Amino acid sequence: MAEQNLQAFIAAARQDPALQALLSSTAAADADEVVTMARAAGFELSPNDLVSYGGGVLVEYEDEDYFMKPLWWELAG
């Protein structure tokens, strides 16, 4: 179920330029912030969903924090 929710959110991000702009901003730098935005848009995600997807393909790890890669929704395959 978590992967389906993540895939739905990724599809929404790919289709919505306003959402892409929001997700590209510094307000969405880490997994926690992206999850907050996803929940506000009606998607049920957890930071772990983003971190574990594809073995970490969407995030960069630094000092126990997971920062989202630029245009991470395009890396989701």
PDB file of N, CA, C, O and CB in Angstrom:
ATOM      1  N   MET A   1       0.813  -1.193   0.000  1.00  0.00           N
ATOM      2  CA  MET A   1       0.000   0.000   0.000  1.00  0.00           C
ATOM      3  C   MET A   1       0.862   1.265   0.000  1.00  0.00           C
ATOM      4  O   MET A   1       0.553   2.234  -0.695  1.00  0.00           O
ATOM      5  CB  MET A   1      -0.928  -0.006   1.199  1.00  0.00           C
ATOM      6  N   ALA A   2       1.924   1.250   0.769  1.00  0.00           N
ATOM      7  CA  ALA A   2       2.797   2.430   0.835  1.00  0.00           C
ATOM      8  C   ALA A   2       3.393   2.738  -0.533  1.00  0.00           C
ATOM      9  O   ALA A   2       3.467   3.899  -0.935  1.00  0.00           O
ATOM     10  CB  ALA A   2       3.923   2.215   1.866  1.00  0.00           C
ATOM     11  N   GLU A   3       3.817   1.700  -1.247  1.00  0.00           N
ATOM     12  CA  GLU A   3       4.412   1.938  -2.562  1.00  0.00           C
ATOM     13  C   GLU A   3       3.372   2.478  -3.537  1.00  0.00           C
ATOM     14  O   GLU A   3       3.696   3.314  -4.380  1.00  0.00           O
ATOM     15  CB  GLU A   3       5.035   0.646  -3.113  1.00  0.00           C
ATOM     16  N   GLN A   4       2.140   2.017  -3.437  1.00  0.00           N
ATOM     17  CA  GLN A   4       1.078   2.544  -4.302  1.00  0.00           C
ATOM     18  C   GLN A   4       0.832   4.024  -4.016  1.00  0.00           C
ATOM     19  O   GLN A   4       0.650   4.817  -4.938  1.00  0.00           O
ATOM     20  CB  GLN A   4      -0.226   1.741  -4.108  1.00  0.00           C
ATOM     21  N   ASN A   5       0.829   4.387  -2.745  1.00  0.00           N
ATOM     22  CA  ASN A   5       0.650   5.793  -2.376  1.00  0.00           C
ATOM     23  C   ASN A   5       1.809   6.638  -2.897  1.00  0.00           C
ATOM     24  O   ASN A   5       1.600   7.742  -3.399  1.00  0.00           O
ATOM     25  CB  ASN A   5       0.531   5.940  -0.848  1.00  0.00           C
ATOM     26  N   LEU A   6       3.025   6.120  -2.777  1.00  0.00           N
ATOM     27  CA  LEU A   6       4.191   6.847  -3.274  1.00  0.00           C
ATOM     28  C   LEU A   6       4.125   6.990  -4.793  1.00  0.00           C
ATOM     29  O   LEU A   6       4.409   8.063  -5.327  1.00  0.00           O
ATOM     30  CB  LEU A   6       5.490   6.131  -2.860  1.00  0.00           C
ATOM     31  N   GLN A   7       3.757   5.929  -5.484  1.00  0.00           N
ATOM     32  CA  GLN A   7       3.653   5.993  -6.947  1.00  0.00           C
ATOM     33  C   GLN A   7       2.582   6.998  -7.375  1.00  0.00           C
ATOM     34  O   GLN A   7       2.769   7.725  -8.351  1.00  0.00           O
ATOM     35  CB  GLN A   7       3.333   4.598  -7.526  1.00  0.00           C
ATOM     36  N   ALA A   8       1.474   7.041  -6.656  1.00  0.00           N
ATOM     37  CA  ALA A   8       0.417   8.007  -6.965  1.00  0.00           C
ATOM     38  C   ALA A   8       0.920   9.439  -6.748  1.00  0.00           C
ATOM     39  O   ALA A   8       0.616  10.329  -7.542  1.00  0.00           O
ATOM     40  CB  ALA A   8      -0.835   7.739  -6.093  1.00  0.00           C
ATOM     41  N   PHE A   9       1.676   9.659  -5.691  1.00  0.00           N
ATOM     42  CA  PHE A   9       2.227  10.985  -5.421  1.00  0.00           C
ATOM     43  C   PHE A   9       3.252  11.367  -6.485  1.00  0.00           C
ATOM     44  O   PHE A   9       3.279  12.514  -6.932  1.00  0.00           O
ATOM     45  CB  PHE A   9       2.869  11.028  -4.023  1.00  0.00           C
ATOM     46  N   ILE A  10       4.083  10.433  -6.889  1.00  0.00           N
ATOM     47  CA  ILE A  10       5.064  10.690  -7.944  1.00  0.00           C
ATOM     48  C   ILE A  10       4.349  11.053  -9.246  1.00  0.00           C
ATOM     49  O   ILE A  10       4.750  11.990  -9.936  1.00  0.00           O
ATOM     50  CB  ILE A  10       5.980   9.456  -8.153  1.00  0.00           C
ATOM     51  N   ALA A  11       3.288  10.309  -9.583  1.00  0.00           N
ATOM     52  CA  ALA A  11       2.514  10.607 -10.792  1.00  0.00           C
ATOM     53  C   ALA A  11       1.911  12.004 -10.713  1.00  0.00           C
ATOM     54  O   ALA A  11       1.911  12.739 -11.700  1.00  0.00           O
ATOM     55  CB  ALA A  11       1.403   9.559 -10.998  1.00  0.00           C
ATOM     56  N   ALA A  12       1.399  12.370  -9.549  1.00  0.00           N
ATOM     57  CA  ALA A  12       0.831  13.707  -9.365  1.00  0.00           C
ATOM     58  C   ALA A  12       1.909  14.774  -9.537  1.00  0.00           C
ATOM     59  O   ALA A  12       1.665  15.809 -10.157  1.00  0.00           O
ATOM     60  CB  ALA A  12       0.174  13.832  -7.975  1.00  0.00           C
ATOM     61  N   ALA A  13       3.089  14.528  -8.995  1.00  0.00           N
ATOM     62  CA  ALA A  13       4.191  15.487  -9.112  1.00  0.00           C
ATOM     63  C   ALA A  13       4.624  15.656 -10.566  1.00  0.00           C
ATOM     64  O   ALA A  13       4.946  16.763 -10.996  1.00  0.00           O
ATOM     65  CB  ALA A  13       5.383  15.036  -8.260  1.00  0.00           C
ATOM     66  N   ARG A  14       4.632  14.576 -11.309  1.00  0.00           N
ATOM     67  CA  ARG A  14       5.047  14.655 -12.711  1.00  0.00           C
ATOM     68  C   ARG A  14       4.065  15.451 -13.559  1.00  0.00           C
ATOM     69  O   ARG A  14       4.447  16.030 -14.575  1.00  0.00           O
ATOM     70  CB  ARG A  14       5.203  13.263 -13.286  1.00  0.00           C
ATOM     71  N   GLN A  15       2.803  15.481 -13.146  1.00  0.00           N
ATOM     72  CA  GLN A  15       1.766  16.136 -13.943  1.00  0.00           C
ATOM     73  C   GLN A  15       1.459  17.558 -13.507  1.00  0.00           C
ATOM     74  O   GLN A  15       0.795  18.295 -14.236  1.00  0.00           O
ATOM     75  CB  GLN A  15       0.515  15.333 -13.889  1.00  0.00           C
ATOM     76  N   ASP A  16       1.923  17.953 -12.348  1.00  0.00           N
ATOM     77  CA  ASP A  16       1.528  19.245 -11.782  1.00  0.00           C
ATOM     78  C   ASP A  16       2.738  20.168 -11.633  1.00  0.00           C
ATOM     79  O   ASP A  16       3.534  20.000 -10.709  1.00  0.00           O
ATOM     80  CB  ASP A  16       0.842  19.046 -10.418  1.00  0.00           C
ATOM     81  N   PRO A  17       2.882  21.139 -12.532  1.00  0.00           N
ATOM     82  CA  PRO A  17       4.022  22.062 -12.448  1.00  0.00           C
ATOM     83  C   PRO A  17       4.073  22.832 -11.126  1.00  0.00           C
ATOM     84  O   PRO A  17       5.160  23.117 -10.624  1.00  0.00           O
ATOM     85  CB  PRO A  17       3.968  23.046 -13.600  1.00  0.00           C
ATOM     86  N   ALA A  18       2.928  23.169 -10.562  1.00  0.00           N
ATOM     87  CA  ALA A  18       2.916  23.891  -9.285  1.00  0.00           C
ATOM     88  C   ALA A  18       3.462  23.009  -8.168  1.00  0.00           C
ATOM     89  O   ALA A  18       4.210  23.481  -7.312  1.00  0.00           O
ATOM     90  CB  ALA A  18       1.488  24.365  -8.940  1.00  0.00           C
ATOM     91  N   LEU A  19       3.094  21.739  -8.173  1.00  0.00           N
ATOM     92  CA  LEU A  19       3.616  20.806  -7.178  1.00  0.00           C
ATOM     93  C   LEU A  19       5.114  20.592  -7.384  1.00  0.00           C
ATOM     94  O   LEU A  19       5.864  20.507  -6.412  1.00  0.00           O
ATOM     95  CB  LEU A  19       2.867  19.462  -7.251  1.00  0.00           C
ATOM     96  N   GLN A  20       5.549  20.506  -8.624  1.00  0.00           N
ATOM     97  CA  GLN A  20       6.976  20.385  -8.912  1.00  0.00           C
ATOM     98  C   GLN A  20       7.746  21.585  -8.374  1.00  0.00           C
ATOM     99  O   GLN A  20       8.818  21.427  -7.790  1.00  0.00           O
ATOM    100  CB  GLN A  20       7.205  20.245 -10.419  1.00  0.00           C
ATOM    101  N   ALA A  21       7.205  22.776  -8.568  1.00  0.00           N
ATOM    102  CA  ALA A  21       7.869  23.983  -8.073  1.00  0.00           C
ATOM    103  C   ALA A  21       7.970  23.950  -6.553  1.00  0.00           C
ATOM    104  O   ALA A  21       8.997  24.325  -5.988  1.00  0.00           O
ATOM    105  CB  ALA A  21       7.114  25.245  -8.530  1.00  0.00           C
ATOM    106  N   LEU A  22       6.911  23.505  -5.894  1.00  0.00           N
ATOM    107  CA  LEU A  22       6.921  23.410  -4.443  1.00  0.00           C
ATOM    108  C   LEU A  22       7.942  22.372  -3.977  1.00  0.00           C
ATOM    109  O   LEU A  22       8.688  22.609  -3.026  1.00  0.00           O
ATOM    110  CB  LEU A  22       5.522  23.057  -3.922  1.00  0.00           C
ATOM    111  N   LEU A  23       7.970  21.231  -4.646  1.00  0.00           N
ATOM    112  CA  LEU A  23       8.891  20.157  -4.272  1.00  0.00           C
ATOM    113  C   LEU A  23      10.340  20.485  -4.634  1.00  0.00           C
ATOM    114  O   LEU A  23      11.264  19.864  -4.108  1.00  0.00           O
ATOM    115  CB  LEU A  23       8.475  18.859  -4.947  1.00  0.00           C
ATOM    116  N   SER A  24      10.541  21.440  -5.515  1.00  0.00           N
ATOM    117  CA  SER A  24      11.894  21.861  -5.883  1.00  0.00           C
ATOM    118  C   SER A  24      12.417  22.972  -4.984  1.00  0.00           C
ATOM    119  O   SER A  24      13.594  23.326  -5.051  1.00  0.00           O
ATOM    120  CB  SER A  24      11.923  22.319  -7.326  1.00  0.00           C
ATOM    121  N   SER A  25      11.557  23.515  -4.155  1.00  0.00           N
ATOM    122  CA  SER A  25      11.951  24.627  -3.294  1.00  0.00           C
ATOM    123  C   SER A  25      12.734  24.134  -2.080  1.00  0.00           C
ATOM    124  O   SER A  25      12.760  22.942  -1.773  1.00  0.00           O
ATOM    125  CB  SER A  25      10.718  25.410  -2.841  1.00  0.00           C
ATOM    126  N   THR A  26      13.356  25.068  -1.416  1.00  0.00           N
ATOM    127  CA  THR A  26      14.111  24.712  -0.210  1.00  0.00           C
ATOM    128  C   THR A  26      13.195  24.257   0.913  1.00  0.00           C
ATOM    129  O   THR A  26      13.659  23.657   1.883  1.00  0.00           O
ATOM    130  CB  THR A  26      14.948  25.894   0.258  1.00  0.00           C
ATOM    131  N   ALA A  27      11.900  24.532   0.798  1.00  0.00           N
ATOM    132  CA  ALA A  27      10.935  24.075   1.805  1.00  0.00           C
ATOM    133  C   ALA A  27      10.723  22.567   1.748  1.00  0.00           C
ATOM    134  O   ALA A  27      10.130  21.991   2.660  1.00  0.00           O
ATOM    135  CB  ALA A  27       9.600  24.788   1.616  1.00  0.00           C
ATOM    136  N   ALA A  28      11.200  21.925   0.690  1.00  0.00           N
ATOM    137  CA  ALA A  28      11.039  20.480   0.523  1.00  0.00           C
ATOM    138  C   ALA A  28      12.387  19.791   0.396  1.00  0.00           C
ATOM    139  O   ALA A  28      12.548  18.876  -0.412  1.00  0.00           O
ATOM    140  CB  ALA A  28      10.179  20.176  -0.700  1.00  0.00           C
ATOM    141  N   ALA A  29      13.344  20.226   1.184  1.00  0.00           N
ATOM    142  CA  ALA A  29      14.702  19.694   1.054  1.00  0.00           C
ATOM    143  C   ALA A  29      14.859  18.283   1.609  1.00  0.00           C
ATOM    144  O   ALA A  29      15.645  17.498   1.079  1.00  0.00           O
ATOM    145  CB  ALA A  29      15.667  20.606   1.747  1.00  0.00           C
ATOM    146  N   ASP A  30      14.127  17.951   2.663  1.00  0.00           N
ATOM    147  CA  ASP A  30      14.331  16.619   3.237  1.00  0.00           C
ATOM    148  C   ASP A  30      13.055  15.792   3.191  1.00  0.00           C
ATOM    149  O   ASP A  30      11.976  16.303   2.895  1.00  0.00           O
ATOM    150  CB  ASP A  30      14.825  16.730   4.678  1.00  0.00           C
ATOM    151  N   ALA A  31      13.196  14.520   3.485  1.00  0.00           N
ATOM    152  CA  ALA A  31      12.088  13.574   3.378  1.00  0.00           C
ATOM    153  C   ALA A  31      10.921  13.953   4.283  1.00  0.00           C
ATOM    154  O   ALA A  31       9.766  13.788   3.890  1.00  0.00           O
ATOM    155  CB  ALA A  31      12.564  12.174   3.717  1.00  0.00           C
ATOM    156  N   ASP A  32      11.192  14.450   5.468  1.00  0.00           N
ATOM    157  CA  ASP A  32      10.113  14.843   6.383  1.00  0.00           C
ATOM    158  C   ASP A  32       9.273  15.969   5.794  1.00  0.00           C
ATOM    159  O   ASP A  32       8.046  15.940   5.880  1.00  0.00           O
ATOM    160  CB  ASP A  32      10.691  15.276   7.738  1.00  0.00           C
ATOM    161  N   GLU A  33       9.922  16.955   5.199  1.00  0.00           N
ATOM    162  CA  GLU A  33       9.202  18.081   4.613  1.00  0.00           C
ATOM    163  C   GLU A  33       8.372  17.647   3.410  1.00  0.00           C
ATOM    164  O   GLU A  33       7.252  18.124   3.228  1.00  0.00           O
ATOM    165  CB  GLU A  33      10.179  19.176   4.204  1.00  0.00           C
ATOM    166  N   VAL A  34       8.905  16.754   2.593  1.00  0.00           N
ATOM    167  CA  VAL A  34       8.170  16.255   1.430  1.00  0.00           C
ATOM    168  C   VAL A  34       6.943  15.480   1.886  1.00  0.00           C
ATOM    169  O   VAL A  34       5.877  15.604   1.284  1.00  0.00           O
ATOM    170  CB  VAL A  34       9.075  15.365   0.548  1.00  0.00           C
ATOM    171  N   VAL A  35       7.077  14.688   2.933  1.00  0.00           N
ATOM    172  CA  VAL A  35       5.935  13.933   3.454  1.00  0.00           C
ATOM    173  C   VAL A  35       4.851  14.885   3.958  1.00  0.00           C
ATOM    174  O   VAL A  35       3.664  14.636   3.750  1.00  0.00           O
ATOM    175  CB  VAL A  35       6.383  12.984   4.586  1.00  0.00           C
ATOM    176  N   THR A  36       5.246  15.954   4.610  1.00  0.00           N
ATOM    177  CA  THR A  36       4.273  16.944   5.070  1.00  0.00           C
ATOM    178  C   THR A  36       3.504  17.521   3.883  1.00  0.00           C
ATOM    179  O   THR A  36       2.287  17.696   3.956  1.00  0.00           O
ATOM    180  CB  THR A  36       4.975  18.073   5.856  1.00  0.00           C
ATOM    181  N   MET A  37       4.199  17.814   2.808  1.00  0.00           N
ATOM    182  CA  MET A  37       3.557  18.343   1.604  1.00  0.00           C
ATOM    183  C   MET A  37       2.654  17.300   0.951  1.00  0.00           C
ATOM    184  O   MET A  37       1.561  17.621   0.484  1.00  0.00           O
ATOM    185  CB  MET A  37       4.615  18.819   0.603  1.00  0.00           C
ATOM    186  N   ALA A  38       3.111  16.062   0.920  1.00  0.00           N
ATOM    187  CA  ALA A  38       2.306  14.980   0.338  1.00  0.00           C
ATOM    188  C   ALA A  38       1.015  14.796   1.123  1.00  0.00           C
ATOM    189  O   ALA A  38      -0.054  14.637   0.533  1.00  0.00           O
ATOM    190  CB  ALA A  38       3.105  13.659   0.312  1.00  0.00           C
ATOM    191  N   ARG A  39       1.105  14.814   2.427  1.00  0.00           N
ATOM    192  CA  ARG A  39      -0.090  14.659   3.257  1.00  0.00           C
ATOM    193  C   ARG A  39      -1.055  15.817   3.056  1.00  0.00           C
ATOM    194  O   ARG A  39      -2.270  15.620   3.044  1.00  0.00           O
ATOM    195  CB  ARG A  39       0.296  14.551   4.730  1.00  0.00           C
ATOM    196  N   ALA A  40      -0.521  17.022   2.898  1.00  0.00           N
ATOM    197  CA  ALA A  40      -1.373  18.184   2.645  1.00  0.00           C
ATOM    198  C   ALA A  40      -2.104  18.047   1.310  1.00  0.00           C
ATOM    199  O   ALA A  40      -3.198  18.584   1.137  1.00  0.00           O
ATOM    200  CB  ALA A  40      -0.536  19.474   2.660  1.00  0.00           C
ATOM    201  N   ALA A  41      -1.495  17.327   0.370  1.00  0.00           N
ATOM    202  CA  ALA A  41      -2.097  17.106  -0.941  1.00  0.00           C
ATOM    203  C   ALA A  41      -2.998  15.869  -0.960  1.00  0.00           C
ATOM    204  O   ALA A  41      -3.567  15.530  -1.998  1.00  0.00           O
ATOM    205  CB  ALA A  41      -1.009  16.967  -1.992  1.00  0.00           C
ATOM    206  N   GLY A  42      -3.129  15.190   0.198  1.00  0.00           N
ATOM    207  CA  GLY A  42      -4.035  14.054   0.289  1.00  0.00           C
ATOM    208  C   GLY A  42      -3.404  12.688   0.126  1.00  0.00           C
ATOM    209  O   GLY A  42      -4.115  11.696  -0.035  1.00  0.00           O
ATOM    210  N   PHE A  43      -2.084  12.616   0.163  1.00  0.00           N
ATOM    211  CA  PHE A  43      -1.381  11.339   0.013  1.00  0.00           C
ATOM    212  C   PHE A  43      -0.851  10.892   1.368  1.00  0.00           C
ATOM    213  O   PHE A  43      -0.309  11.699   2.125  1.00  0.00           O
ATOM    214  CB  PHE A  43      -0.219  11.456  -1.017  1.00  0.00           C
ATOM    215  N   GLU A  44      -1.004   9.626   1.670  1.00  0.00           N
ATOM    216  CA  GLU A  44      -0.547   9.091   2.953  1.00  0.00           C
ATOM    217  C   GLU A  44       0.819   8.440   2.762  1.00  0.00           C
ATOM    218  O   GLU A  44       0.921   7.315   2.273  1.00  0.00           O
ATOM    219  CB  GLU A  44      -1.573   8.066   3.533  1.00  0.00           C
ATOM    220  N   LEU A  45       1.866   9.165   3.156  1.00  0.00           N
ATOM    221  CA  LEU A  45       3.240   8.687   3.026  1.00  0.00           C
ATOM    222  C   LEU A  45       3.959   8.845   4.353  1.00  0.00           C
ATOM    223  O   LEU A  45       3.518   9.573   5.242  1.00  0.00           O
ATOM    224  CB  LEU A  45       3.989   9.448   1.908  1.00  0.00           C
ATOM    225  N   SER A  46       5.078   8.142   4.462  1.00  0.00           N
ATOM    226  CA  SER A  46       5.977   8.336   5.597  1.00  0.00           C
ATOM    227  C   SER A  46       7.366   8.638   5.039  1.00  0.00           C
ATOM    228  O   SER A  46       7.653   8.315   3.886  1.00  0.00           O
ATOM    229  CB  SER A  46       6.000   7.073   6.542  1.00  0.00           C
ATOM    230  N   PRO A  47       8.225   9.251   5.843  1.00  0.00           N
ATOM    231  CA  PRO A  47       9.589   9.496   5.363  1.00  0.00           C
ATOM    232  C   PRO A  47      10.279   8.203   4.922  1.00  0.00           C
ATOM    233  O   PRO A  47      11.055   8.201   3.967  1.00  0.00           O
ATOM    234  CB  PRO A  47      10.415  10.177   6.455  1.00  0.00           C
ATOM    235  N   ASN A  48       9.992   7.114   5.621  1.00  0.00           N
ATOM    236  CA  ASN A  48      10.610   5.835   5.275  1.00  0.00           C
ATOM    237  C   ASN A  48      10.223   5.380   3.871  1.00  0.00           C
ATOM    238  O   ASN A  48      11.018   4.730   3.192  1.00  0.00           O
ATOM    239  CB  ASN A  48      10.217   4.772   6.291  1.00  0.00           C
ATOM    240  N   ASP A  49       9.014   5.711   3.431  1.00  0.00           N
ATOM    241  CA  ASP A  49       8.596   5.354   2.067  1.00  0.00           C
ATOM    242  C   ASP A  49       9.527   5.983   1.038  1.00  0.00           C
ATOM    243  O   ASP A  49       9.919   5.336   0.067  1.00  0.00           O
ATOM    244  CB  ASP A  49       7.140   5.802   1.808  1.00  0.00           C
ATOM    245  N   LEU A  50       9.876   7.239   1.256  1.00  0.00           N
ATOM    246  CA  LEU A  50      10.779   7.932   0.329  1.00  0.00           C
ATOM    247  C   LEU A  50      12.206   7.404   0.433  1.00  0.00           C
ATOM    248  O   LEU A  50      12.889   7.225  -0.576  1.00  0.00           O
ATOM    249  CB  LEU A  50      10.764   9.437   0.600  1.00  0.00           C
ATOM    250  N   VAL A  51      12.644   7.158   1.656  1.00  0.00           N
ATOM    251  CA  VAL A  51      14.024   6.725   1.893  1.00  0.00           C
ATOM    252  C   VAL A  51      14.268   5.314   1.361  1.00  0.00           C
ATOM    253  O   VAL A  51      15.321   5.036   0.787  1.00  0.00           O
ATOM    254  CB  VAL A  51      14.348   6.780   3.388  1.00  0.00           C
ATOM    255  N   SER A  52      13.295   4.426   1.554  1.00  0.00           N
ATOM    256  CA  SER A  52      13.508   3.027   1.174  1.00  0.00           C
ATOM    257  C   SER A  52      13.215   2.754  -0.298  1.00  0.00           C
ATOM    258  O   SER A  52      13.624   1.713  -0.813  1.00  0.00           O
ATOM    259  CB  SER A  52      12.648   2.131   2.026  1.00  0.00           C
ATOM    260  N   TYR A  53      12.524   3.650  -0.985  1.00  0.00           N
ATOM    261  CA  TYR A  53      12.174   3.407  -2.370  1.00  0.00           C
ATOM    262  C   TYR A  53      13.429   3.234  -3.229  1.00  0.00           C
ATOM    263  O   TYR A  53      14.320   4.083  -3.222  1.00  0.00           O
ATOM    264  CB  TYR A  53      11.313   4.550  -2.906  1.00  0.00           C
ATOM    265  N   GLY A  54      13.483   2.148  -3.952  1.00  0.00           N
ATOM    266  CA  GLY A  54      14.586   1.904  -4.882  1.00  0.00           C
ATOM    267  C   GLY A  54      15.955   1.907  -4.234  1.00  0.00           C
ATOM    268  O   GLY A  54      16.939   2.300  -4.861  1.00  0.00           O
ATOM    269  N   GLY A  55      16.028   1.474  -2.990  1.00  0.00           N
ATOM    270  CA  GLY A  55      17.320   1.430  -2.311  1.00  0.00           C
ATOM    271  C   GLY A  55      17.903   2.805  -2.046  1.00  0.00           C
ATOM    272  O   GLY A  55      19.122   2.961  -1.973  1.00  0.00           O
ATOM    273  N   GLY A  56      17.042   3.804  -1.902  1.00  0.00           N
ATOM    274  CA  GLY A  56      17.509   5.150  -1.593  1.00  0.00           C
ATOM    275  C   GLY A  56      17.748   6.025  -2.805  1.00  0.00           C
ATOM    276  O   GLY A  56      18.422   7.050  -2.702  1.00  0.00           O
ATOM    277  N   VAL A  57      17.207   5.641  -3.958  1.00  0.00           N
ATOM    278  CA  VAL A  57      17.467   6.366  -5.198  1.00  0.00           C
ATOM    279  C   VAL A  57      16.947   7.807  -5.156  1.00  0.00           C
ATOM    280  O   VAL A  57      17.426   8.650  -5.915  1.00  0.00           O
ATOM    281  CB  VAL A  57      16.838   5.629  -6.363  1.00  0.00           C
ATOM    282  N   LEU A  58      15.975   8.105  -4.284  1.00  0.00           N
ATOM    283  CA  LEU A  58      15.365   9.434  -4.269  1.00  0.00           C
ATOM    284  C   LEU A  58      16.038  10.409  -3.322  1.00  0.00           C
ATOM    285  O   LEU A  58      15.780  11.612  -3.368  1.00  0.00           O
ATOM    286  CB  LEU A  58      13.929   9.320  -3.904  1.00  0.00           C
ATOM    287  N   VAL A  59      16.915   9.879  -2.451  1.00  0.00           N
ATOM    288  CA  VAL A  59      17.477  10.719  -1.392  1.00  0.00           C
ATOM    289  C   VAL A  59      18.996  10.649  -1.351  1.00  0.00           C
ATOM    290  O   VAL A  59      19.617   9.725  -1.877  1.00  0.00           O
ATOM    291  CB  VAL A  59      16.911  10.310  -0.046  1.00  0.00           C
ATOM    292  N   GLU A  60      19.567  11.651  -0.711  1.00  0.00           N
ATOM    293  CA  GLU A  60      20.994  11.669  -0.387  1.00  0.00           C
ATOM    294  C   GLU A  60      21.100  11.656   1.127  1.00  0.00           C
ATOM    295  O   GLU A  60      20.356  12.363   1.807  1.00  0.00           O
ATOM    296  CB  GLU A  60      21.729  12.924  -1.009  1.00  0.00           C
ATOM    297  N   TYR A  61      22.002  10.870   1.654  1.00  0.00           N
ATOM    298  CA  TYR A  61      22.152  10.725   3.092  1.00  0.00           C
ATOM    299  C   TYR A  61      23.306  11.591   3.581  1.00  0.00           C
ATOM    300  O   TYR A  61      24.395  11.578   3.006  1.00  0.00           O
ATOM    301  CB  TYR A  61      22.380   9.248   3.470  1.00  0.00           C
ATOM    302  N   GLU A  62      23.057  12.338   4.643  1.00  0.00           N
ATOM    303  CA  GLU A  62      24.109  13.164   5.225  1.00  0.00           C
ATOM    304  C   GLU A  62      23.799  13.411   6.700  1.00  0.00           C
ATOM    305  O   GLU A  62      22.752  13.965   7.035  1.00  0.00           O
ATOM    306  CB  GLU A  62      24.249  14.510   4.457  1.00  0.00           C
ATOM    307  N   ASP A  63      24.696  13.006   7.563  1.00  0.00           N
ATOM    308  CA  ASP A  63      24.552  13.268   8.998  1.00  0.00           C
ATOM    309  C   ASP A  63      23.179  12.874   9.541  1.00  0.00           C
ATOM    310  O   ASP A  63      22.521  13.668  10.213  1.00  0.00           O
ATOM    311  CB  ASP A  63      24.799  14.732   9.277  1.00  0.00           C
ATOM    312  N   GLU A  64      22.755  11.664   9.252  1.00  0.00           N
ATOM    313  CA  GLU A  64      21.491  11.107   9.737  1.00  0.00           C
ATOM    314  C   GLU A  64      20.252  11.783   9.151  1.00  0.00           C
ATOM    315  O   GLU A  64      19.141  11.507   9.603  1.00  0.00           O
ATOM    316  CB  GLU A  64      21.443  11.207  11.229  1.00  0.00           C
ATOM    317  N   ASP A  65      20.409  12.640   8.178  1.00  0.00           N
ATOM    318  CA  ASP A  65      19.281  13.271   7.507  1.00  0.00           C
ATOM    319  C   ASP A  65      19.228  12.788   6.066  1.00  0.00           C
ATOM    320  O   ASP A  65      20.255  12.496   5.452  1.00  0.00           O
ATOM    321  CB  ASP A  65      19.387  14.817   7.568  1.00  0.00           C
ATOM    322  N   TYR A  66      18.018  12.711   5.541  1.00  0.00           N
ATOM    323  CA  TYR A  66      17.805  12.304   4.163  1.00  0.00           C
ATOM    324  C   TYR A  66      17.283  13.490   3.377  1.00  0.00           C
ATOM    325  O   TYR A  66      16.142  13.912   3.565  1.00  0.00           O
ATOM    326  CB  TYR A  66      16.829  11.110   4.076  1.00  0.00           C
ATOM    327  N   PHE A  67      18.107  14.023   2.506  1.00  0.00           N
ATOM    328  CA  PHE A  67      17.744  15.156   1.683  1.00  0.00           C
ATOM    329  C   PHE A  67      17.311  14.656   0.311  1.00  0.00           C
ATOM    330  O   PHE A  67      17.929  13.752  -0.252  1.00  0.00           O
ATOM    331  CB  PHE A  67      18.919  16.152   1.564  1.00  0.00           C
ATOM    332  N   MET A  68      16.271  15.232  -0.210  1.00  0.00           N
ATOM    333  CA  MET A  68      15.743  14.801  -1.493  1.00  0.00           C
ATOM    334  C   MET A  68      16.662  15.267  -2.625  1.00  0.00           C
ATOM    335  O   MET A  68      17.137  16.403  -2.630  1.00  0.00           O
ATOM    336  CB  MET A  68      14.314  15.339  -1.696  1.00  0.00           C
ATOM    337  N   LYS A  69      16.900  14.378  -3.572  1.00  0.00           N
ATOM    338  CA  LYS A  69      17.700  14.733  -4.738  1.00  0.00           C
ATOM    339  C   LYS A  69      16.899  15.686  -5.631  1.00  0.00           C
ATOM    340  O   LYS A  69      15.668  15.640  -5.639  1.00  0.00           O
ATOM    341  CB  LYS A  69      18.125  13.457  -5.528  1.00  0.00           C
ATOM    342  N   PRO A  70      17.579  16.532  -6.366  1.00  0.00           N
ATOM    343  CA  PRO A  70      16.854  17.419  -7.295  1.00  0.00           C
ATOM    344  C   PRO A  70      16.026  16.606  -8.295  1.00  0.00           C
ATOM    345  O   PRO A  70      16.482  15.595  -8.828  1.00  0.00           O
ATOM    346  CB  PRO A  70      17.846  18.337  -8.054  1.00  0.00           C
ATOM    347  N   LEU A  71      14.824  17.066  -8.529  1.00  0.00           N
ATOM    348  CA  LEU A  71      13.887  16.399  -9.447  1.00  0.00           C
ATOM    349  C   LEU A  71      13.740  14.906  -9.127  1.00  0.00           C
ATOM    350  O   LEU A  71      13.705  14.072 -10.032  1.00  0.00           O
ATOM    351  CB  LEU A  71      14.356  16.576 -10.900  1.00  0.00           C
ATOM    352  N   TRP A  72      13.656  14.581  -7.846  1.00  0.00           N
ATOM    353  CA  TRP A  72      13.617  13.184  -7.404  1.00  0.00           C
ATOM    354  C   TRP A  72      12.463  12.405  -8.013  1.00  0.00           C
ATOM    355  O   TRP A  72      12.583  11.193  -8.192  1.00  0.00           O
ATOM    356  CB  TRP A  72      13.522  13.123  -5.902  1.00  0.00           C
ATOM    357  N   TRP A  73      11.345  13.054  -8.339  1.00  0.00           N
ATOM    358  CA  TRP A  73      10.200  12.349  -8.915  1.00  0.00           C
ATOM    359  C   TRP A  73      10.527  11.797 -10.289  1.00  0.00           C
ATOM    360  O   TRP A  73       9.889  10.842 -10.732  1.00  0.00           O
ATOM    361  CB  TRP A  73       8.992  13.274  -9.002  1.00  0.00           C
ATOM    362  N   GLU A  74      11.515  12.381 -10.981  1.00  0.00           N
ATOM    363  CA  GLU A  74      11.934  11.839 -12.284  1.00  0.00           C
ATOM    364  C   GLU A  74      12.855  10.625 -12.117  1.00  0.00           C
ATOM    365  O   GLU A  74      13.015   9.842 -13.053  1.00  0.00           O
ATOM    366  CB  GLU A  74      12.649  12.928 -13.108  1.00  0.00           C
ATOM    367  N   LEU A  75      13.450  10.463 -10.959  1.00  0.00           N
ATOM    368  CA  LEU A  75      14.343   9.328 -10.705  1.00  0.00           C
ATOM    369  C   LEU A  75      13.585   8.076 -10.306  1.00  0.00           C
ATOM    370  O   LEU A  75      14.180   7.006 -10.178  1.00  0.00           O
ATOM    371  CB  LEU A  75      15.340   9.679  -9.624  1.00  0.00           C
ATOM    372  N   ALA A  76      12.292   8.194 -10.108  1.00  0.00           N
ATOM    373  CA  ALA A  76      11.495   7.075  -9.590  1.00  0.00           C
ATOM    374  C   ALA A  76      11.238   5.981 -10.623  1.00  0.00           C
ATOM    375  O   ALA A  76      10.702   4.926 -10.284  1.00  0.00           O
ATOM    376  CB  ALA A  76      10.177   7.587  -9.076  1.00  0.00           C
ATOM    377  N   GLY A  77      11.606   6.216 -11.855  1.00  0.00           N
ATOM    378  CA  GLY A  77      11.497   5.174 -12.860  1.00  0.00           C
ATOM    379  C   GLY A  77      10.202   4.960 -13.459  1.00  0.00           C
ATOM    380  O   GLY A  77      10.054   4.088 -14.316  1.00  0.00           O
TER     381      GLY A  77
END
